[in-house]
């Protein structure tokens, strides 16, 4: 059995907390444990913040699309922005000594650390979709 939820939020910083609250509620209804929920919370906050700030550039006429799903194998989430897209390989590695004081790149590092799978694709019609999985 798969539980699913989809919602859209405007491209403003307050949407980060709203997405986290909705994901938390969904995870609890799905019966996931606290450690699992903590990982999801961090991943949703980072991915929605990136979509709002870097993808949609705070343009409130553009939405952030969020999909959550819980299946027998674990939890999946996707976050789509409507920006110009990017290549995650071009983001500087925040663990490289020459990048330690730079602010960019940490969100991607955190998403990869807390989720089992993270991938970015270019969306049909523009924008970027990040898909994340956390296995049970």
Rosetta constraint file for C-alpha pairs under 8 A:
AtomPair CA 1 CA 71 HARMONIC 6.04 0.50
AtomPair CA 1 CA 72 HARMONIC 6.81 0.50
AtomPair CA 2 CA 69 HARMONIC 6.67 0.50
AtomPair CA 2 CA 70 HARMONIC 5.48 0.50
AtomPair CA 2 CA 71 HARMONIC 4.45 0.50
AtomPair CA 2 CA 72 HARMONIC 7.25 0.50
AtomPair CA 3 CA 30 HARMONIC 7.32 0.50
AtomPair CA 3 CA 69 HARMONIC 5.53 0.50
AtomPair CA 3 CA 70 HARMONIC 5.14 0.50
AtomPair CA 3 CA 71 HARMONIC 6.61 0.50
AtomPair CA 4 CA 67 HARMONIC 7.36 0.50
AtomPair CA 4 CA 68 HARMONIC 5.59 0.50
AtomPair CA 4 CA 69 HARMONIC 4.35 0.50
AtomPair CA 4 CA 70 HARMONIC 6.53 0.50
AtomPair CA 5 CA 26 HARMONIC 7.71 0.50
AtomPair CA 5 CA 67 HARMONIC 5.85 0.50
AtomPair CA 5 CA 68 HARMONIC 5.18 0.50
AtomPair CA 5 CA 69 HARMONIC 6.50 0.50
AtomPair CA 6 CA 65 HARMONIC 7.52 0.50
AtomPair CA 6 CA 66 HARMONIC 5.69 0.50
AtomPair CA 6 CA 67 HARMONIC 4.40 0.50
AtomPair CA 6 CA 68 HARMONIC 6.27 0.50
AtomPair CA 7 CA 65 HARMONIC 6.14 0.50
AtomPair CA 7 CA 66 HARMONIC 5.45 0.50
AtomPair CA 7 CA 67 HARMONIC 6.64 0.50
AtomPair CA 8 CA 63 HARMONIC 6.18 0.50
AtomPair CA 8 CA 64 HARMONIC 5.52 0.50
AtomPair CA 8 CA 65 HARMONIC 4.53 0.50
AtomPair CA 8 CA 66 HARMONIC 6.04 0.50
AtomPair CA 9 CA 15 HARMONIC 6.08 0.50
AtomPair CA 9 CA 19 HARMONIC 7.81 0.50
AtomPair CA 9 CA 63 HARMONIC 5.53 0.50
AtomPair CA 9 CA 64 HARMONIC 5.21 0.50
AtomPair CA 9 CA 65 HARMONIC 6.65 0.50
AtomPair CA 10 CA 15 HARMONIC 6.60 0.50
AtomPair CA 10 CA 60 HARMONIC 5.36 0.50
AtomPair CA 10 CA 61 HARMONIC 7.24 0.50
AtomPair CA 10 CA 62 HARMONIC 6.53 0.50
AtomPair CA 10 CA 63 HARMONIC 4.71 0.50
AtomPair CA 10 CA 64 HARMONIC 6.19 0.50
AtomPair CA 11 CA 15 HARMONIC 6.93 0.50
AtomPair CA 11 CA 51 HARMONIC 7.75 0.50
AtomPair CA 11 CA 52 HARMONIC 4.75 0.50
AtomPair CA 11 CA 53 HARMONIC 7.72 0.50
AtomPair CA 11 CA 56 HARMONIC 6.44 0.50
AtomPair CA 11 CA 57 HARMONIC 7.60 0.50
AtomPair CA 11 CA 58 HARMONIC 5.02 0.50
AtomPair CA 11 CA 59 HARMONIC 5.73 0.50
AtomPair CA 11 CA 60 HARMONIC 4.66 0.50
AtomPair CA 11 CA 61 HARMONIC 7.46 0.50
AtomPair CA 11 CA 62 HARMONIC 6.15 0.50
AtomPair CA 11 CA 63 HARMONIC 5.67 0.50
AtomPair CA 11 CA 64 HARMONIC 6.39 0.50
AtomPair CA 12 CA 16 HARMONIC 7.93 0.50
AtomPair CA 12 CA 52 HARMONIC 6.14 0.50
AtomPair CA 12 CA 58 HARMONIC 5.54 0.50
AtomPair CA 12 CA 59 HARMONIC 7.62 0.50
AtomPair CA 12 CA 60 HARMONIC 6.43 0.50
AtomPair CA 13 CA 17 HARMONIC 7.96 0.50
AtomPair CA 13 CA 49 HARMONIC 6.87 0.50
AtomPair CA 13 CA 52 HARMONIC 6.82 0.50
AtomPair CA 13 CA 53 HARMONIC 7.84 0.50
AtomPair CA 13 CA 58 HARMONIC 7.75 0.50
AtomPair CA 14 CA 18 HARMONIC 6.56 0.50
AtomPair CA 15 CA 19 HARMONIC 5.89 0.50
AtomPair CA 15 CA 48 HARMONIC 7.52 0.50
AtomPair CA 16 CA 20 HARMONIC 6.25 0.50
AtomPair CA 16 CA 44 HARMONIC 7.74 0.50
AtomPair CA 16 CA 45 HARMONIC 5.48 0.50
AtomPair CA 16 CA 48 HARMONIC 5.68 0.50
AtomPair CA 16 CA 49 HARMONIC 5.84 0.50
AtomPair CA 17 CA 21 HARMONIC 6.16 0.50
AtomPair CA 17 CA 45 HARMONIC 7.17 0.50
AtomPair CA 18 CA 22 HARMONIC 6.28 0.50
AtomPair CA 19 CA 23 HARMONIC 6.06 0.50
AtomPair CA 19 CA 44 HARMONIC 6.93 0.50
AtomPair CA 19 CA 45 HARMONIC 7.28 0.50
AtomPair CA 19 CA 48 HARMONIC 7.41 0.50
AtomPair CA 19 CA 66 HARMONIC 7.99 0.50
AtomPair CA 20 CA 24 HARMONIC 5.98 0.50
AtomPair CA 20 CA 41 HARMONIC 5.71 0.50
AtomPair CA 20 CA 44 HARMONIC 6.06 0.50
AtomPair CA 20 CA 45 HARMONIC 6.06 0.50
AtomPair CA 21 CA 25 HARMONIC 6.15 0.50
AtomPair CA 22 CA 26 HARMONIC 6.11 0.50
AtomPair CA 23 CA 27 HARMONIC 6.01 0.50
AtomPair CA 23 CA 40 HARMONIC 7.48 0.50
AtomPair CA 23 CA 41 HARMONIC 7.08 0.50
AtomPair CA 23 CA 44 HARMONIC 7.47 0.50
AtomPair CA 23 CA 68 HARMONIC 7.33 0.50
AtomPair CA 24 CA 28 HARMONIC 6.16 0.50
AtomPair CA 24 CA 37 HARMONIC 6.52 0.50
AtomPair CA 24 CA 40 HARMONIC 7.77 0.50
AtomPair CA 24 CA 41 HARMONIC 6.73 0.50
AtomPair CA 25 CA 29 HARMONIC 6.17 0.50
AtomPair CA 26 CA 30 HARMONIC 6.09 0.50
AtomPair CA 26 CA 68 HARMONIC 7.82 0.50
AtomPair CA 27 CA 31 HARMONIC 6.43 0.50
AtomPair CA 27 CA 32 HARMONIC 5.54 0.50
AtomPair CA 27 CA 37 HARMONIC 6.36 0.50
AtomPair CA 27 CA 70 HARMONIC 7.96 0.50
AtomPair CA 28 CA 32 HARMONIC 5.72 0.50
AtomPair CA 28 CA 33 HARMONIC 7.57 0.50
AtomPair CA 28 CA 37 HARMONIC 7.71 0.50
AtomPair CA 30 CA 70 HARMONIC 6.67 0.50
AtomPair CA 32 CA 36 HARMONIC 6.23 0.50
AtomPair CA 32 CA 37 HARMONIC 6.59 0.50
AtomPair CA 33 CA 37 HARMONIC 6.16 0.50
AtomPair CA 34 CA 38 HARMONIC 6.12 0.50
AtomPair CA 35 CA 39 HARMONIC 6.52 0.50
AtomPair CA 36 CA 40 HARMONIC 6.38 0.50
AtomPair CA 36 CA 134 HARMONIC 7.92 0.50
AtomPair CA 37 CA 41 HARMONIC 6.00 0.50
AtomPair CA 38 CA 42 HARMONIC 6.38 0.50
AtomPair CA 39 CA 43 HARMONIC 6.25 0.50
AtomPair CA 39 CA 114 HARMONIC 5.20 0.50
AtomPair CA 39 CA 115 HARMONIC 6.80 0.50
AtomPair CA 40 CA 44 HARMONIC 5.99 0.50
AtomPair CA 40 CA 114 HARMONIC 7.62 0.50
AtomPair CA 40 CA 115 HARMONIC 7.60 0.50
AtomPair CA 40 CA 134 HARMONIC 7.99 0.50
AtomPair CA 41 CA 45 HARMONIC 6.14 0.50
AtomPair CA 42 CA 46 HARMONIC 6.17 0.50
AtomPair CA 42 CA 110 HARMONIC 7.63 0.50
AtomPair CA 42 CA 111 HARMONIC 7.34 0.50
AtomPair CA 42 CA 114 HARMONIC 7.60 0.50
AtomPair CA 43 CA 47 HARMONIC 6.02 0.50
AtomPair CA 43 CA 110 HARMONIC 7.20 0.50
AtomPair CA 43 CA 111 HARMONIC 5.07 0.50
AtomPair CA 43 CA 114 HARMONIC 6.94 0.50
AtomPair CA 43 CA 115 HARMONIC 7.28 0.50
AtomPair CA 44 CA 48 HARMONIC 5.91 0.50
AtomPair CA 45 CA 49 HARMONIC 5.94 0.50
AtomPair CA 46 CA 50 HARMONIC 6.12 0.50
AtomPair CA 46 CA 107 HARMONIC 5.32 0.50
AtomPair CA 46 CA 108 HARMONIC 7.67 0.50
AtomPair CA 46 CA 110 HARMONIC 7.78 0.50
AtomPair CA 46 CA 111 HARMONIC 7.06 0.50
AtomPair CA 47 CA 51 HARMONIC 6.17 0.50
AtomPair CA 47 CA 79 HARMONIC 6.63 0.50
AtomPair CA 47 CA 107 HARMONIC 7.35 0.50
AtomPair CA 47 CA 111 HARMONIC 7.70 0.50
AtomPair CA 47 CA 130 HARMONIC 7.41 0.50
AtomPair CA 48 CA 52 HARMONIC 6.09 0.50
AtomPair CA 48 CA 64 HARMONIC 7.30 0.50
AtomPair CA 48 CA 79 HARMONIC 6.71 0.50
AtomPair CA 49 CA 53 HARMONIC 5.91 0.50
AtomPair CA 49 CA 54 HARMONIC 7.98 0.50
AtomPair CA 50 CA 54 HARMONIC 5.24 0.50
AtomPair CA 50 CA 55 HARMONIC 6.45 0.50
AtomPair CA 50 CA 107 HARMONIC 7.69 0.50
AtomPair CA 51 CA 55 HARMONIC 4.54 0.50
AtomPair CA 51 CA 56 HARMONIC 6.01 0.50
AtomPair CA 51 CA 57 HARMONIC 7.92 0.50
AtomPair CA 51 CA 64 HARMONIC 6.64 0.50
AtomPair CA 51 CA 79 HARMONIC 7.50 0.50
AtomPair CA 51 CA 80 HARMONIC 6.91 0.50
AtomPair CA 51 CA 81 HARMONIC 5.11 0.50
AtomPair CA 52 CA 56 HARMONIC 5.15 0.50
AtomPair CA 52 CA 57 HARMONIC 5.93 0.50
AtomPair CA 52 CA 58 HARMONIC 5.45 0.50
AtomPair CA 52 CA 59 HARMONIC 7.86 0.50
AtomPair CA 52 CA 64 HARMONIC 7.04 0.50
AtomPair CA 52 CA 81 HARMONIC 7.29 0.50
AtomPair CA 53 CA 57 HARMONIC 4.67 0.50
AtomPair CA 53 CA 58 HARMONIC 5.55 0.50
AtomPair CA 54 CA 83 HARMONIC 7.73 0.50
AtomPair CA 55 CA 81 HARMONIC 5.55 0.50
AtomPair CA 55 CA 82 HARMONIC 6.38 0.50
AtomPair CA 55 CA 83 HARMONIC 4.33 0.50
AtomPair CA 55 CA 84 HARMONIC 6.73 0.50
AtomPair CA 55 CA 85 HARMONIC 6.72 0.50
AtomPair CA 55 CA 127 HARMONIC 7.11 0.50
AtomPair CA 55 CA 128 HARMONIC 7.42 0.50
AtomPair CA 56 CA 62 HARMONIC 6.28 0.50
AtomPair CA 56 CA 63 HARMONIC 7.74 0.50
AtomPair CA 56 CA 81 HARMONIC 6.04 0.50
AtomPair CA 56 CA 82 HARMONIC 5.76 0.50
AtomPair CA 56 CA 83 HARMONIC 4.80 0.50
AtomPair CA 57 CA 83 HARMONIC 7.51 0.50
AtomPair CA 62 CA 81 HARMONIC 7.71 0.50
AtomPair CA 62 CA 82 HARMONIC 6.32 0.50
AtomPair CA 63 CA 81 HARMONIC 6.73 0.50
AtomPair CA 63 CA 82 HARMONIC 7.06 0.50
AtomPair CA 64 CA 79 HARMONIC 6.82 0.50
AtomPair CA 64 CA 80 HARMONIC 5.64 0.50
AtomPair CA 64 CA 81 HARMONIC 5.04 0.50
AtomPair CA 64 CA 82 HARMONIC 7.36 0.50
AtomPair CA 65 CA 78 HARMONIC 7.91 0.50
AtomPair CA 65 CA 79 HARMONIC 5.64 0.50
AtomPair CA 65 CA 80 HARMONIC 5.02 0.50
AtomPair CA 65 CA 81 HARMONIC 6.71 0.50
AtomPair CA 66 CA 77 HARMONIC 7.25 0.50
AtomPair CA 66 CA 78 HARMONIC 5.72 0.50
AtomPair CA 66 CA 79 HARMONIC 4.67 0.50
AtomPair CA 66 CA 80 HARMONIC 6.59 0.50
AtomPair CA 67 CA 77 HARMONIC 5.52 0.50
AtomPair CA 67 CA 78 HARMONIC 5.20 0.50
AtomPair CA 67 CA 79 HARMONIC 6.67 0.50
AtomPair CA 68 CA 75 HARMONIC 7.54 0.50
AtomPair CA 68 CA 76 HARMONIC 5.92 0.50
AtomPair CA 68 CA 77 HARMONIC 4.58 0.50
AtomPair CA 68 CA 78 HARMONIC 6.77 0.50
AtomPair CA 69 CA 75 HARMONIC 5.80 0.50
AtomPair CA 69 CA 76 HARMONIC 5.12 0.50
AtomPair CA 69 CA 77 HARMONIC 6.31 0.50
AtomPair CA 70 CA 74 HARMONIC 5.84 0.50
AtomPair CA 70 CA 75 HARMONIC 4.53 0.50
AtomPair CA 70 CA 76 HARMONIC 6.36 0.50
AtomPair CA 71 CA 75 HARMONIC 6.38 0.50
AtomPair CA 72 CA 136 HARMONIC 7.90 0.50
AtomPair CA 73 CA 135 HARMONIC 5.90 0.50
AtomPair CA 73 CA 136 HARMONIC 5.79 0.50
AtomPair CA 74 CA 133 HARMONIC 7.21 0.50
AtomPair CA 74 CA 134 HARMONIC 5.70 0.50
AtomPair CA 74 CA 135 HARMONIC 4.36 0.50
AtomPair CA 74 CA 136 HARMONIC 4.67 0.50
AtomPair CA 75 CA 133 HARMONIC 5.68 0.50
AtomPair CA 75 CA 134 HARMONIC 5.16 0.50
AtomPair CA 75 CA 135 HARMONIC 6.42 0.50
AtomPair CA 75 CA 136 HARMONIC 7.67 0.50
AtomPair CA 76 CA 131 HARMONIC 7.27 0.50
AtomPair CA 76 CA 132 HARMONIC 5.65 0.50
AtomPair CA 76 CA 133 HARMONIC 4.44 0.50
AtomPair CA 76 CA 134 HARMONIC 6.45 0.50
AtomPair CA 77 CA 131 HARMONIC 5.76 0.50
AtomPair CA 77 CA 132 HARMONIC 5.26 0.50
AtomPair CA 77 CA 133 HARMONIC 6.51 0.50
AtomPair CA 78 CA 129 HARMONIC 6.51 0.50
AtomPair CA 78 CA 130 HARMONIC 5.49 0.50
AtomPair CA 78 CA 131 HARMONIC 4.32 0.50
AtomPair CA 78 CA 132 HARMONIC 6.27 0.50
AtomPair CA 79 CA 129 HARMONIC 5.55 0.50
AtomPair CA 79 CA 130 HARMONIC 5.39 0.50
AtomPair CA 79 CA 131 HARMONIC 6.71 0.50
AtomPair CA 80 CA 123 HARMONIC 7.79 0.50
AtomPair CA 80 CA 127 HARMONIC 6.79 0.50
AtomPair CA 80 CA 128 HARMONIC 5.56 0.50
AtomPair CA 80 CA 129 HARMONIC 4.27 0.50
AtomPair CA 80 CA 130 HARMONIC 6.52 0.50
AtomPair CA 81 CA 127 HARMONIC 5.18 0.50
AtomPair CA 81 CA 128 HARMONIC 5.54 0.50
AtomPair CA 81 CA 129 HARMONIC 6.67 0.50
AtomPair CA 82 CA 126 HARMONIC 5.87 0.50
AtomPair CA 82 CA 127 HARMONIC 3.95 0.50
AtomPair CA 82 CA 128 HARMONIC 6.73 0.50
AtomPair CA 83 CA 126 HARMONIC 6.67 0.50
AtomPair CA 83 CA 127 HARMONIC 4.52 0.50
AtomPair CA 83 CA 128 HARMONIC 6.95 0.50
AtomPair CA 84 CA 126 HARMONIC 6.54 0.50
AtomPair CA 84 CA 127 HARMONIC 5.55 0.50
AtomPair CA 84 CA 128 HARMONIC 7.69 0.50
AtomPair CA 85 CA 122 HARMONIC 6.55 0.50
AtomPair CA 85 CA 126 HARMONIC 7.30 0.50
AtomPair CA 85 CA 127 HARMONIC 5.19 0.50
AtomPair CA 85 CA 128 HARMONIC 5.22 0.50
AtomPair CA 86 CA 90 HARMONIC 7.99 0.50
AtomPair CA 86 CA 128 HARMONIC 7.43 0.50
AtomPair CA 87 CA 91 HARMONIC 7.36 0.50
AtomPair CA 88 CA 120 HARMONIC 7.47 0.50
AtomPair CA 91 CA 104 HARMONIC 7.55 0.50
AtomPair CA 91 CA 105 HARMONIC 5.86 0.50
AtomPair CA 92 CA 99 HARMONIC 6.99 0.50
AtomPair CA 92 CA 104 HARMONIC 7.38 0.50
AtomPair CA 92 CA 105 HARMONIC 6.08 0.50
AtomPair CA 93 CA 99 HARMONIC 6.79 0.50
AtomPair CA 93 CA 105 HARMONIC 6.35 0.50
AtomPair CA 94 CA 99 HARMONIC 5.23 0.50
AtomPair CA 94 CA 100 HARMONIC 5.61 0.50
AtomPair CA 94 CA 102 HARMONIC 7.16 0.50
AtomPair CA 94 CA 104 HARMONIC 7.21 0.50
AtomPair CA 94 CA 105 HARMONIC 5.60 0.50
AtomPair CA 94 CA 106 HARMONIC 5.95 0.50
AtomPair CA 94 CA 109 HARMONIC 7.58 0.50
AtomPair CA 95 CA 99 HARMONIC 6.71 0.50
AtomPair CA 95 CA 100 HARMONIC 6.08 0.50
AtomPair CA 96 CA 100 HARMONIC 6.37 0.50
AtomPair CA 105 CA 109 HARMONIC 6.52 0.50
AtomPair CA 106 CA 110 HARMONIC 6.10 0.50
AtomPair CA 107 CA 111 HARMONIC 6.14 0.50
AtomPair CA 108 CA 112 HARMONIC 6.19 0.50
AtomPair CA 109 CA 113 HARMONIC 6.15 0.50
AtomPair CA 110 CA 114 HARMONIC 6.12 0.50
AtomPair CA 111 CA 115 HARMONIC 5.88 0.50
AtomPair CA 111 CA 118 HARMONIC 7.11 0.50
AtomPair CA 112 CA 116 HARMONIC 6.97 0.50
AtomPair CA 112 CA 117 HARMONIC 6.94 0.50
AtomPair CA 112 CA 118 HARMONIC 6.04 0.50
AtomPair CA 115 CA 132 HARMONIC 6.45 0.50
AtomPair CA 115 CA 133 HARMONIC 5.93 0.50
AtomPair CA 115 CA 134 HARMONIC 5.08 0.50
AtomPair CA 116 CA 132 HARMONIC 7.43 0.50
AtomPair CA 116 CA 133 HARMONIC 5.69 0.50
AtomPair CA 116 CA 134 HARMONIC 5.06 0.50
AtomPair CA 116 CA 135 HARMONIC 6.53 0.50
AtomPair CA 117 CA 131 HARMONIC 7.82 0.50
AtomPair CA 117 CA 132 HARMONIC 5.39 0.50
AtomPair CA 117 CA 133 HARMONIC 5.03 0.50
AtomPair CA 117 CA 134 HARMONIC 6.88 0.50
AtomPair CA 118 CA 130 HARMONIC 6.90 0.50
AtomPair CA 118 CA 131 HARMONIC 5.70 0.50
AtomPair CA 118 CA 132 HARMONIC 4.50 0.50
AtomPair CA 118 CA 133 HARMONIC 6.72 0.50
AtomPair CA 119 CA 130 HARMONIC 5.62 0.50
AtomPair CA 119 CA 131 HARMONIC 5.38 0.50
AtomPair CA 119 CA 132 HARMONIC 6.65 0.50
AtomPair CA 120 CA 128 HARMONIC 6.74 0.50
AtomPair CA 120 CA 129 HARMONIC 5.60 0.50
AtomPair CA 120 CA 130 HARMONIC 4.45 0.50
AtomPair CA 120 CA 131 HARMONIC 6.44 0.50
AtomPair CA 121 CA 128 HARMONIC 5.79 0.50
AtomPair CA 121 CA 129 HARMONIC 5.31 0.50
AtomPair CA 121 CA 130 HARMONIC 6.57 0.50
AtomPair CA 122 CA 126 HARMONIC 6.75 0.50
AtomPair CA 122 CA 127 HARMONIC 6.01 0.50
AtomPair CA 122 CA 128 HARMONIC 4.67 0.50
AtomPair CA 122 CA 129 HARMONIC 6.24 0.50
AtomPair CA 123 CA 127 HARMONIC 5.34 0.50
AtomPair CA 123 CA 128 HARMONIC 5.36 0.50
AtomPair CA 123 CA 129 HARMONIC 6.08 0.50
